[in-house]
Amino acid sequence: MTAAVSSFEGLGLSTDMLARIGQAGYSSPTPIQRMAIPHALAGQDVIGCAQTGTGKTAAFVIPIIERLADGRGTRALILAPTRELAMQVQKVVDQLGRRRGVGAALIVGGENMQQQERALRQGPDVVVGTPGRLLDHMWRGTINLLAIKILVLDEADRLLDMGFAPQINQILDALSEERQTMLFSATMPEDVKALARTRLRQPVRAQVGTTGTTPSAAEQKVFHASPEQKNPMLRRLVKQEPGTTLVFTRTKSRADRVGRMLVDDGVPTAVLHSNRTMSQRREALEGFKRGKYRVLVATDIMARGIHVNGIAHVINYDLPNSPEDYVHRVGRTARVQAKGRASTFVMPEERSQLRAIERLLGQAVPVAGS
């Protein structure tokens, strides 16, 4: 029934929230928002599964704000796999919650611990964090998880991919069992399904499309290339595409080399990976969003959950480590009904990896020029 609702007014939201949604530029709910928000508002556990770029963040932030607006103290916890994604989620909470008096504290690695302790002492309504830094605060006694009423595991598949399962289980064990848990993910591998079975209570499943799908509006092409052909091919594609371009490499050192090459070519380019400082990462991402940089070269830290609208072209300079990561990379373009392109360089010895990607997609990726 909720899937047929065509406006936010039909989702049972408050007048204040509807006004804030309009001011934030949301016009109508996406399918995952239509399916998840009513159940989340009712306090039910929710499994939200949809490809990247479909509005999953607002699907859990909106009901959290609605449920917390009339109370005080820290009652919601949102766990994200990366600092960048946590920062993005915090911005959405503050953007939509400020008018309702709901704010969020950001608890991530790479930032000053004492500043985070001061923020926690002020009793923010929502804590958005990464698992490792949240555990640091647990051991220091600067956060009490027993007061948490709502837990969100954002990009759950990536959380487990990155080896956070032990930390997540420690955090879950410290929470009250009388809580609402929402798990959002782009894919549902077996470890995510097992987590949902053991940690959620009679969850409602909100699934849009099938997992392992890329945006239908993304035009995908494979370019067969030798290692020596990659740089000339990349230069040509970047020159052909005047819009914003996101280039993925497998390693941090290669991201640095590719970034320097494009800068030397006169292309406004930033580089983003985990060896960059927090201020460098923030500047690169914000500069890319604002249009200061036309190209962003990144490792897979960028493949999940980062909301950058209008990316015209995703280029896989290197194939990702898993077929699922291909889906998340390509999902950076053609977001929310926009069009986009995805170009992938495949070396001769990588044909089997390409076939694995195509098996996940259920279709062949067209070869450029064919």
N, C-alpha and C positions, 0 to 999 in steps of 0.2 A: 504493500500500500504506500509506504513512504517513498518508494522509488518513483511514483507518479507525481510527487509534489514538484512543482516547477519554480517555486519562489521560496525565499527564506521565511516569508510571512507564514507559510504553511507548515513550518517545522516546530512551532510552539515556542518561539523565542520571544524575549521581552522587547518592549518598545525601545528601550535604551540600546540593547544589543543590535536590533535592526538598524537603528540610526548609525551606530558605529560601523557596522558592516558596510552600509552605503558609503560612509565617509572614507572607508578604506579601499573603495573601488570594486568591491565584490558585487556583481550584478545578479547572478542566479547561482544556486548551489550546484556543485558538480555531483555526479552520481554517487561517489563515495560519501560526500557530505549528506546527501539526501538519505542514504541508507544508514549511516552511523549516528548522526546527531540525535534523532529522537530516542534511540536506545540509550545513548550515553547520557542524555538529559534525565532519563528515568533511573539512572544509577546502575544499569546492567553492565556486566562485563562484555567487552566488544573485541572481536578480532576483525580488523580492517585490512583488507588485502586489495591492493590496486597498484598499477604501475606508477612510476615516478611522474611527477608533474600533474597529478590529478586532484590535488587539494587535500591531501591527508592531514597536513598540519592543522588547518582550520577545522577539520572534522573532529579533532579532539580538543583543540583550544577553545572553541566556541562553547561547548557544553561545560568545560571546566570553569570558565568565567561565570557562566550562568549559575552554576551550582555553588560557587564560592562567594558570590557578590555580597551576601548578607552576613558573612561571618568574619572572624579575625583569626590570625595565626597561620602557620604553615600547614596546609592541608593537602597539597598536591605536589607530586614529584614526577618529573618527566626526565627519563633517561635517554640519551642520544649517543651514537657511537663516536662522533667526532666533535671537536670544539666548534668547528664552523657550523655544523648543524645545530648544536645547542644554542649558539649565538643567534641563529636564524629563528629558532623556536621562541627564544626569549623576546625577540623583537615583535613577533606576532602576538604574544601574550600582552606585552605592553601596549601595542598599537590598539588591540581590541578591548583590553581590560582597563585602561586608564580611566575612562569615563565611569566605570563601575567601581572604581577604587581597588581593582585587582592588579597586583604587580608581581614581577618575577625576579628572583636573584639567580645570577649565573654562577655555577660552581664547576669550573673546568680547570684542567692542568694548564701550566704556563702563565697563570695569573697569580697575583699576590694573595697568599693565604690569609694574611691578617685582614685585608680588605674584605675578603669573602666571609671571614668570621664576623666582622662588623655588620655586613649585610644580613647574615643569618640571625644575629641577635635582634635585628629590627623586626623579625617575624614576617618575612615576605609570604604572601598567599601561596605562591608557587615557587618551587625550586627546580631549575632546569640545569642538568649537569651530565657529566660523563662518569662512568662507573668508578674509575680509579680515584678521581679526586673526591667523589662523594664518600667513598670508603675512608679516605684520609680524614674527612670531617667526622665520620662516625667514630673512628678510633680516638679522635681528639675530644669527643663529647660535645661538639659544637652544633650538632643537629640531632633531633629526636624523631626517629622515623615512626614511632608508635602513634604519633599524632596524624600521620598521613592517612587521608581518606580516599585519595584517588591516585593511582599509579598509571603512568603511560610508559610503555616500552616502544620507543620510536625507532623505525628501521631495525626491527628485531632481527632480521636475517643478517644484517651487517654487524650488529652487536655480537652475535654468535660467531660470525665469520672471523671477527677480529680477536677472538679468544677471550671474550668477556664473560663467558658462562660462569666461572667460579665466582667472580665479583657480583654478578647479577643474583646468583643463588644466595650469597651472603646478605645482600640487600633485601631480597625477598623474605628471607628468614627473620630479618629484623623488623619487618612491617607487621601491622595488625592483620589478622585474617579477615577482619570485618572491613574490607576495603573494596573499592571498585577498581578493576584492572582492565586497562585497554592496551591491546597489542596491535601495532600497525606495522605492516611489512609489504615490500614489493613482491617478494616471492615467499613460498611456504615450503622450504625444505624440511626434511624429517626432524631435524633438531628443533626447529621452531614449532612444529606440530607437537612434539613431545613437551616442550615448555608450556604451550597453551593447555595441553591436556592436564598437566600436573599443577599448574599455578592459577588457572582461571576457573571461575565457577559458572557453569551453564552459560558460556558465552554466546552472544548473538554474532553470527558471521555476516559481515558486510563485505562482499566481494564484487569487484567490478572487472568484467572480462576474465581472462585466464592468466595465470601467472606465466612468466616467461614470454611475454609479448612486448613488443616495442610499439611506440606510437604509430598509428596508421598513417599519420600525416608526415612521417619522417621518410624521406626518399633515401634508401640505403644502397650503397654501391661498394663492391670489393675491387681493390686495385692490387693485382699481383705484382710484386716488386722484389728486387734483390736489396740487400742492405745499402748498396751504393745508390740505388734509385730513390730511396725514401726522401732524402733532403730536397732534391730537385722537384720531386712530385709534390712535397708539402709546400714548397715555395710557389709552385704553379697554382695549387688549389687555394692558397691564401690570397694570391693575387686575383684569382677569378672571383672570389667571394668577398664583396665589399662589406658584408655584415659582420657581426661578432662571431668569433670562431673559438671553439674550445678544443685544444689538442691534448690527447692523452698519451702519456708514455708509461712504460712499465717501471722505470727506475727514476730515482731522484736526480742522479747524475746526468741521465739523458734529458730529463726535463730542463736542467740548467743549460746543457749544450744547445738544445733546440731553441730555447728562449734567447740565448745570446745570438744565435744565427739570425733569428727573425729581427731582433733589435738592430743588428748590423745591417740588415736589409732595409732599415727605416720603418719597420712595422711596429706600432705601439704595442708592446708585449709585456705581460707580467708572468711570473712563475709562482706556482703554489704547490708545496709539498711539506711533509712533516719536519724537514730539517730547517725550514724557514722559521724565524721567530714569530711570536704571536702577532706583533705589530706589523711585520712584513706580510703575514698571511691576511690580516685584516685589510691592509692597504691594497693588496693585490685584488682581493675579492671585491671590495668596495669600488676600487678604480675600474674594474671590469664591469660592474653593474652600472656605473655612472657614464661609461663610454670613454673614460680616459685611456683604457687599453682596448684595442680591437681584438687582440688574441690573448687567451690565457692558456698557458701550458701547464699541465697538472698531472700528478699521479692519481690513483684511484680514490684519494681522499675527497675528490670532487665528484665522484660518480653517484653519490647518494645524497638526496634530500636537500641540496643547496638550491635555493629559489632564485634563479637568475632568469628573468623573462627575456624573450626575444633572441635567444642564441640561434643564429641562422645555420651554423654548421658545426658538427662534431667530427673531428678527425681522429681516428684510432691509429696513431703513428706506430704503436705496438699493439698487438693483440692483448687483451686482458688475460688474467690468470685463470678465469673461469667463465663459462658461457653466461652465467647469471650476471657477471660484471659487465658483459657486453650489453645486456638489456638495460642496466642502470646507466651506463655511459650514453647510449643512444637516447635514453629518456631525458637527457639534458636539453635536447632540442625538440621542437614540435610540441611544446607544453601547452596544455589547456587550449586545444583546438588550433594552435598556430601551426604553420608549416615549417619544415626544416630539412636539412640534409645530414646524412651520416656517411662518411667515407672511411673505409678500413683498409689498411695496408697489410697484405698477407704475403709472407715469404714462402718459398717452395717447401721448406721443411715444416711449415705451419698448416698444411692442408688438413691434417686430422683435427686440429683445433677449430678450424673453420667449420668442418663437418659437425663437430659437437655443438657449435653455436646454432647451426642450421637445424639440427635435430631438436634443440630446445625451442627454436622459433616455429618449428613445424613447416618450414619452407626454405628454399634456397635464397641466398642473398645475391642479387644480380651482379654480374661482373661488368665493370665500367667498359663502355665501348662495344658491348655485345648486343 
